[in-house]
Amino acid sequence: MWDDLLPPPHAYLVRDVAPYGPVRRPDDVYPLTLKGLLDALAEAGNRSYGCPQEVSVRNPGEPERVIRRFEDGQQIAPG
């Protein structure tokens, strides 16, 4: 029952980029599937008009890896 409240161990995360100000929204978590990736990229692009966004991959036992970054609705190089 409580497992439904925990984020999945393998996932795409969409989050505010912290150096540009306080984090205003919690991370959005998407399943590690093609549909999850497309949904995460679309959400990051939409959210990036207010604050820069990062899309990262979370796998157990590995550090999170940023795969895309968005500012003002445009994809930019991760950094």
A tleap script that builds the chain and sets N, CA, C and O, in Angstrom:
source leaprc.protein.ff14SB
mol = sequence {
  NMET TRP ASP ASP LEU LEU PRO PRO PRO HIE
  ALA TYR LEU VAL ARG ASP VAL ALA PRO TYR
  GLY PRO VAL ARG ARG PRO ASP ASP VAL TYR
  PRO LEU THR LEU LYS GLY LEU LEU ASP ALA
  LEU ALA GLU ALA GLY ASN ARG SER TYR GLY
  CYS PRO GLN GLU VAL SER VAL ARG ASN PRO
  GLY GLU PRO GLU ARG VAL ILE ARG ARG PHE
  GLU ASP GLY GLN GLN ILE ALA PRO CGLY
}
set mol.1.N position { 0.810 -1.192 0.000 }
set mol.1.CA position { 0.000 0.000 0.000 }
set mol.1.C position { 0.853 1.256 0.000 }
set mol.1.O position { 0.582 2.182 -0.765 }
set mol.2.N position { 1.885 1.309 0.848 }
set mol.2.CA position { 2.717 2.508 0.950 }
set mol.2.C position { 3.669 2.642 -0.219 }
set mol.2.O position { 4.202 3.726 -0.456 }
set mol.3.N position { 3.893 1.570 -0.951 }
set mol.3.CA position { 4.789 1.634 -2.112 }
set mol.3.C position { 4.274 2.604 -3.171 }
set mol.3.O position { 5.063 3.138 -3.951 }
set mol.4.N position { 2.976 2.835 -3.210 }
set mol.4.CA position { 2.411 3.762 -4.191 }
set mol.4.C position { 2.838 5.200 -3.927 }
set mol.4.O position { 2.791 6.032 -4.833 }
set mol.5.N position { 3.255 5.506 -2.695 }
set mol.5.CA position { 3.642 6.863 -2.330 }
set mol.5.C position { 5.111 7.149 -2.615 }
set mol.5.O position { 5.517 8.310 -2.666 }
set mol.6.N position { 5.908 6.103 -2.800 }
set mol.6.CA position { 7.342 6.277 -3.032 }
set mol.6.C position { 7.610 6.419 -4.526 }
set mol.6.O position { 6.958 5.760 -5.336 }
set mol.7.N position { 8.569 7.278 -4.902 }
set mol.7.CA position { 8.903 7.382 -6.323 }
set mol.7.C position { 9.585 6.099 -6.799 }
set mol.7.O position { 10.258 5.432 -6.014 }
set mol.8.N position { 9.418 5.750 -8.071 }
set mol.8.CA position { 10.065 4.533 -8.570 }
set mol.8.C position { 11.584 4.676 -8.559 }
set mol.8.O position { 12.101 5.783 -8.708 }
set mol.9.N position { 12.309 3.558 -8.382 }
set mol.9.CA position { 13.775 3.648 -8.329 }
set mol.9.C position { 14.401 4.053 -9.665 }
set mol.9.O position { 15.433 4.725 -9.679 }
set mol.10.N position { 13.796 3.656 -10.782 }
set mol.10.CA position { 14.266 4.035 -12.122 }
set mol.10.C position { 13.301 5.080 -12.647 }
set mol.10.O position { 12.115 4.794 -12.814 }
set mol.11.N position { 13.787 6.289 -12.911 }
set mol.11.CA position { 12.842 7.334 -13.317 }
set mol.11.C position { 13.548 8.492 -14.004 }
set mol.11.O position { 14.761 8.668 -13.894 }
set mol.12.N position { 12.744 9.279 -14.722 }
set mol.12.CA position { 13.168 10.584 -15.229 }
set mol.12.C position { 12.651 11.626 -14.252 }
set mol.12.O position { 11.510 11.535 -13.799 }
set mol.13.N position { 13.471 12.610 -13.921 }
set mol.13.CA position { 13.086 13.668 -13.002 }
set mol.13.C position { 13.126 15.012 -13.715 }
set mol.13.O position { 14.048 15.282 -14.484 }
set mol.14.N position { 12.135 15.849 -13.466 }
set mol.14.CA position { 12.117 17.228 -13.954 }
set mol.14.C position { 12.187 18.109 -12.725 }
set mol.14.O position { 11.351 17.998 -11.828 }
set mol.15.N position { 13.195 19.000 -12.678 }
set mol.15.CA position { 13.358 19.839 -11.489 }
set mol.15.C position { 13.836 21.226 -11.847 }
set mol.15.O position { 14.438 21.450 -12.898 }
set mol.16.N position { 13.549 22.171 -10.933 }
set mol.16.CA position { 14.062 23.532 -11.067 }
set mol.16.C position { 15.579 23.507 -10.937 }
set mol.16.O position { 16.123 22.719 -10.163 }
set mol.17.N position { 16.262 24.363 -11.686 }
set mol.17.CA position { 17.712 24.497 -11.557 }
set mol.17.C position { 17.973 25.422 -10.372 }
set mol.17.O position { 17.600 26.595 -10.410 }
set mol.18.N position { 18.601 24.911 -9.335 }
set mol.18.CA position { 18.754 25.625 -8.069 }
set mol.18.C position { 19.581 26.919 -8.136 }
set mol.18.O position { 19.203 27.881 -7.468 }
set mol.19.N position { 20.673 27.008 -8.889 }
set mol.19.CA position { 21.466 28.242 -8.822 }
set mol.19.C position { 20.714 29.496 -9.232 }
set mol.19.O position { 21.162 30.601 -8.928 }
set mol.20.N position { 19.581 29.358 -9.914 }
set mol.20.CA position { 18.841 30.522 -10.384 }
set mol.20.C position { 17.802 30.997 -9.380 }
set mol.20.O position { 16.968 31.840 -9.709 }
set mol.21.N position { 17.837 30.486 -8.198 }
set mol.21.CA position { 16.877 30.912 -7.188 }
set mol.21.C position { 16.366 29.718 -6.408 }
set mol.21.O position { 16.770 28.582 -6.659 }
set mol.22.N position { 15.484 29.974 -5.472 }
set mol.22.CA position { 14.968 28.876 -4.671 }
set mol.22.C position { 14.120 27.926 -5.520 }
set mol.22.O position { 13.484 28.337 -6.490 }
set mol.23.N position { 14.128 26.684 -5.142 }
set mol.23.CA position { 13.314 25.695 -5.839 }
set mol.23.C position { 11.850 26.014 -5.542 }
set mol.23.O position { 11.438 26.061 -4.383 }
set mol.24.N position { 11.086 26.228 -6.583 }
set mol.24.CA position { 9.701 26.647 -6.405 }
set mol.24.C position { 8.720 25.498 -6.527 }
set mol.24.O position { 7.605 25.582 -6.012 }
set mol.25.N position { 9.109 24.441 -7.190 }
set mol.25.CA position { 8.212 23.302 -7.373 }
set mol.25.C position { 8.942 22.027 -7.001 }
set mol.25.O position { 10.155 21.931 -7.186 }
set mol.26.N position { 8.222 21.049 -6.480 }
set mol.26.CA position { 8.866 19.753 -6.221 }
set mol.26.C position { 9.200 19.056 -7.538 }
set mol.26.O position { 8.671 19.407 -8.593 }
set mol.27.N position { 10.074 18.076 -7.459 }
set mol.27.CA position { 10.439 17.309 -8.649 }
set mol.27.C position { 9.214 16.589 -9.201 }
set mol.27.O position { 8.392 16.077 -8.440 }
set mol.28.N position { 9.096 16.552 -10.516 }
set mol.28.CA position { 8.101 15.710 -11.172 }
set mol.28.C position { 8.819 14.432 -11.576 }
set mol.28.O position { 9.924 14.487 -12.116 }
set mol.29.N position { 8.201 13.277 -11.320 }
set mol.29.CA position { 8.811 11.973 -11.569 }
set mol.29.C position { 8.024 11.267 -12.667 }
set mol.29.O position { 6.795 11.203 -12.631 }
set mol.30.N position { 8.762 10.737 -13.648 }
set mol.30.CA position { 8.163 10.030 -14.774 }
set mol.30.C position { 8.817 8.662 -14.898 }
set mol.30.O position { 10.007 8.525 -14.614 }
set mol.31.N position { 8.057 7.636 -15.321 }
set mol.31.CA position { 8.645 6.294 -15.454 }
set mol.31.C position { 9.727 6.264 -16.527 }
set mol.31.O position { 9.718 7.068 -17.458 }
set mol.32.N position { 10.646 5.337 -16.383 }
set mol.32.CA position { 11.769 5.208 -17.309 }
set mol.32.C position { 11.319 4.428 -18.546 }
set mol.32.O position { 11.740 3.294 -18.774 }
set mol.33.N position { 10.452 5.066 -19.336 }
set mol.33.CA position { 9.932 4.511 -20.585 }
set mol.33.C position { 10.035 5.600 -21.647 }
set mol.33.O position { 10.349 6.747 -21.331 }
set mol.34.N position { 9.774 5.249 -22.895 }
set mol.34.CA position { 9.799 6.248 -23.964 }
set mol.34.C position { 8.717 7.302 -23.730 }
set mol.34.O position { 8.971 8.496 -23.892 }
set mol.35.N position { 7.518 6.870 -23.352 }
set mol.35.CA position { 6.452 7.821 -23.059 }
set mol.35.C position { 6.828 8.703 -21.872 }
set mol.35.O position { 6.555 9.903 -21.883 }
set mol.36.N position { 7.455 8.119 -20.847 }
set mol.36.CA position { 7.898 8.906 -19.696 }
set mol.36.C position { 8.920 9.955 -20.099 }
set mol.36.O position { 8.876 11.083 -19.608 }
set mol.37.N position { 9.850 9.593 -20.998 }
set mol.37.CA position { 10.845 10.553 -21.475 }
set mol.37.C position { 10.186 11.692 -22.245 }
set mol.37.O position { 10.500 12.860 -22.013 }
set mol.38.N position { 9.284 11.364 -23.152 }
set mol.38.CA position { 8.608 12.399 -23.935 }
set mol.38.C position { 7.785 13.322 -23.041 }
set mol.38.O position { 7.768 14.536 -23.245 }
set mol.39.N position { 7.103 12.747 -22.051 }
set mol.39.CA position { 6.317 13.559 -21.117 }
set mol.39.C position { 7.225 14.456 -20.275 }
set mol.39.O position { 6.899 15.619 -20.035 }
set mol.40.N position { 8.358 13.921 -19.828 }
set mol.40.CA position { 9.297 14.709 -19.015 }
set mol.40.C position { 9.881 15.866 -19.820 }
set mol.40.O position { 9.991 16.980 -19.308 }
set mol.41.N position { 10.258 15.614 -21.077 }
set mol.41.CA position { 10.811 16.672 -21.918 }
set mol.41.C position { 9.778 17.763 -22.188 }
set mol.41.O position { 10.106 18.949 -22.160 }
set mol.42.N position { 8.539 17.368 -22.447 }
set mol.42.CA position { 7.474 18.350 -22.691 }
set mol.42.C position { 7.215 19.179 -21.434 }
set mol.42.O position { 7.067 20.399 -21.521 }
set mol.43.N position { 7.158 18.538 -20.279 }
set mol.43.CA position { 6.913 19.258 -19.026 }
set mol.43.C position { 8.057 20.224 -18.711 }
set mol.43.O position { 7.819 21.356 -18.290 }
set mol.44.N position { 9.294 19.776 -18.916 }
set mol.44.CA position { 10.440 20.653 -18.654 }
set mol.44.C position { 10.414 21.867 -19.567 }
set mol.44.O position { 10.700 22.980 -19.124 }
set mol.45.N position { 10.080 21.673 -20.826 }
set mol.45.CA position { 9.988 22.799 -21.753 }
set mol.45.C position { 8.925 23.802 -21.327 }
set mol.45.O position { 9.150 25.011 -21.384 }
set mol.46.N position { 7.774 23.308 -20.902 }
set mol.46.CA position { 6.696 24.196 -20.458 }
set mol.46.C position { 7.044 24.911 -19.161 }
set mol.46.O position { 6.782 26.106 -19.024 }
set mol.47.N position { 7.628 24.199 -18.214 }
set mol.47.CA position { 7.962 24.799 -16.916 }
set mol.47.C position { 9.120 25.784 -17.015 }
set mol.47.O position { 9.276 26.641 -16.144 }
set mol.48.N position { 9.934 25.676 -18.063 }
set mol.48.CA position { 11.154 26.491 -18.151 }
set mol.48.C position { 10.884 27.964 -18.431 }
set mol.48.O position { 11.811 28.771 -18.370 }
set mol.49.N position { 9.651 28.337 -18.735 }
set mol.49.CA position { 9.352 29.753 -18.930 }
set mol.49.C position { 9.418 30.518 -17.614 }
set mol.49.O position { 9.669 31.723 -17.621 }
set mol.50.N position { 9.199 29.850 -16.486 }
set mol.50.CA position { 9.266 30.509 -15.190 }
set mol.50.C position { 10.629 30.387 -14.534 }
set mol.50.O position { 11.084 31.323 -13.877 }
set mol.51.N position { 11.279 29.260 -14.700 }
set mol.51.CA position { 12.565 28.980 -14.062 }
set mol.51.C position { 13.250 27.903 -14.899 }
set mol.51.O position { 12.573 26.986 -15.365 }
set mol.52.N position { 14.574 27.979 -15.109 }
set mol.52.CA position { 15.261 26.931 -15.869 }
set mol.52.C position { 14.999 25.543 -15.271 }
set mol.52.O position { 14.869 25.394 -14.056 }
set mol.53.N position { 14.926 24.549 -16.128 }
set mol.53.CA position { 14.600 23.186 -15.721 }
set mol.53.C position { 15.652 22.201 -16.203 }
set mol.53.O position { 16.296 22.418 -17.230 }
set mol.54.N position { 15.821 21.116 -15.455 }
set mol.54.CA position { 16.691 20.007 -15.847 }
set mol.54.C position { 15.875 18.729 -15.898 }
set mol.54.O position { 14.964 18.528 -15.095 }
set mol.55.N position { 16.211 17.865 -16.854 }
set mol.55.CA position { 15.670 16.514 -16.910 }
set mol.55.C position { 16.841 15.590 -16.624 }
set mol.55.O position { 17.862 15.645 -17.308 }
set mol.56.N position { 16.695 14.740 -15.612 }
set mol.56.CA position { 17.771 13.825 -15.261 }
set mol.56.C position { 17.235 12.400 -15.166 }
set mol.56.O position { 16.028 12.177 -15.077 }
set mol.57.N position { 18.157 11.449 -15.188 }
set mol.57.CA position { 17.831 10.028 -15.091 }
set mol.57.C position { 18.297 9.534 -13.732 }
set mol.57.O position { 19.427 9.794 -13.319 }
set mol.58.N position { 17.410 8.814 -13.037 }
set mol.58.CA position { 17.776 8.231 -11.746 }
set mol.58.C position { 17.743 6.713 -11.875 }
set mol.58.O position { 16.727 6.133 -12.257 }
set mol.59.N position { 18.869 6.078 -11.552 }
set mol.59.CA position { 18.993 4.627 -11.493 }
set mol.59.C position { 19.603 4.267 -10.145 }
set mol.59.O position { 20.517 4.954 -9.688 }
set mol.60.N position { 19.126 3.217 -9.501 }
set mol.60.CA position { 19.680 2.834 -8.196 }
set mol.60.C position { 21.173 2.532 -8.287 }
set mol.60.O position { 21.621 1.873 -9.226 }
set mol.61.N position { 21.929 3.008 -7.324 }
set mol.61.CA position { 23.357 2.738 -7.262 }
set mol.61.C position { 24.202 3.616 -8.159 }
set mol.61.O position { 25.422 3.454 -8.194 }
set mol.62.N position { 23.596 4.540 -8.885 }
set mol.62.CA position { 24.331 5.436 -9.771 }
set mol.62.C position { 23.968 6.877 -9.439 }
set mol.62.O position { 22.858 7.135 -8.975 }
set mol.63.N position { 24.874 7.818 -9.663 }
set mol.63.CA position { 24.497 9.223 -9.464 }
set mol.63.C position { 23.496 9.658 -10.533 }
set mol.63.O position { 23.491 9.130 -11.646 }
set mol.64.N position { 22.654 10.621 -10.182 }
set mol.64.CA position { 21.707 11.145 -11.169 }
set mol.64.C position { 22.476 11.825 -12.294 }
set mol.64.O position { 23.481 12.495 -12.061 }
set mol.65.N position { 21.985 11.641 -13.521 }
set mol.65.CA position { 22.667 12.169 -14.699 }
set mol.65.C position { 21.729 13.120 -15.431 }
set mol.65.O position { 20.646 12.719 -15.856 }
set mol.66.N position { 22.137 14.376 -15.582 }
set mol.66.CA position { 21.332 15.359 -16.306 }
set mol.66.C position { 21.461 15.088 -17.793 }
set mol.66.O position { 22.567 15.021 -18.330 }
set mol.67.N position { 20.306 14.929 -18.463 }
set mol.67.CA position { 20.343 14.634 -19.897 }
set mol.67.C position { 19.858 15.801 -20.749 }
set mol.67.O position { 20.237 15.902 -21.915 }
set mol.68.N position { 19.025 16.690 -20.193 }
set mol.68.CA position { 18.544 17.854 -20.932 }
set mol.68.C position { 18.349 19.020 -19.970 }
set mol.68.O position { 18.109 18.837 -18.777 }
set mol.69.N position { 18.461 20.219 -20.525 }
set mol.69.CA position { 18.226 21.420 -19.749 }
set mol.69.C position { 17.443 22.395 -20.624 }
set mol.69.O position { 17.698 22.496 -21.824 }
set mol.70.N position { 16.505 23.102 -20.036 }
set mol.70.CA position { 15.644 24.024 -20.774 }
set mol.70.C position { 15.627 25.390 -20.094 }
set mol.70.O position { 15.604 25.481 -18.867 }
set mol.71.N position { 15.638 26.443 -20.896 }
set mol.71.CA position { 15.460 27.818 -20.432 }
set mol.71.C position { 14.571 28.521 -21.435 }
set mol.71.O position { 14.784 28.407 -22.642 }
set mol.72.N position { 13.587 29.238 -20.955 }
set mol.72.CA position { 12.649 29.993 -21.799 }
set mol.72.C position { 12.070 29.139 -22.922 }
set mol.72.O position { 11.928 29.604 -24.052 }
set mol.73.N position { 11.737 27.891 -22.608 }
set mol.73.CA position { 11.104 27.004 -23.580 }
set mol.73.C position { 12.043 26.393 -24.587 }
set mol.73.O position { 11.594 25.641 -25.452 }
set mol.74.N position { 13.340 26.683 -24.515 }
set mol.74.CA position { 14.322 26.165 -25.467 }
set mol.74.C position { 15.296 25.233 -24.783 }
set mol.74.O position { 15.693 25.461 -23.640 }
set mol.75.N position { 15.680 24.180 -25.488 }
set mol.75.CA position { 16.686 23.263 -24.964 }
set mol.75.C position { 18.055 23.917 -25.093 }
set mol.75.O position { 18.376 24.497 -26.131 }
set mol.76.N position { 18.865 23.823 -24.035 }
set mol.76.CA position { 20.237 24.311 -24.066 }
set mol.76.C position { 21.155 23.178 -23.618 }
set mol.76.O position { 20.684 22.145 -23.142 }
set mol.77.N position { 22.451 23.369 -23.767 }
set mol.77.CA position { 23.416 22.335 -23.362 }
set mol.77.C position { 23.385 22.149 -21.851 }
set mol.77.O position { 23.386 23.135 -21.113 }
set mol.78.N position { 23.356 20.887 -21.366 }
set mol.78.CA position { 23.383 20.677 -19.918 }
set mol.78.C position { 24.680 21.215 -19.349 }
set mol.78.O position { 25.731 21.157 -19.986 }
set mol.79.N position { 24.587 21.731 -18.155 }
set mol.79.CA position { 25.810 22.266 -17.576 }
set mol.79.C position { 25.656 22.625 -16.231 }
set mol.79.O position { 26.606 23.093 -15.604 }
savepdb mol mol.pdb
quit
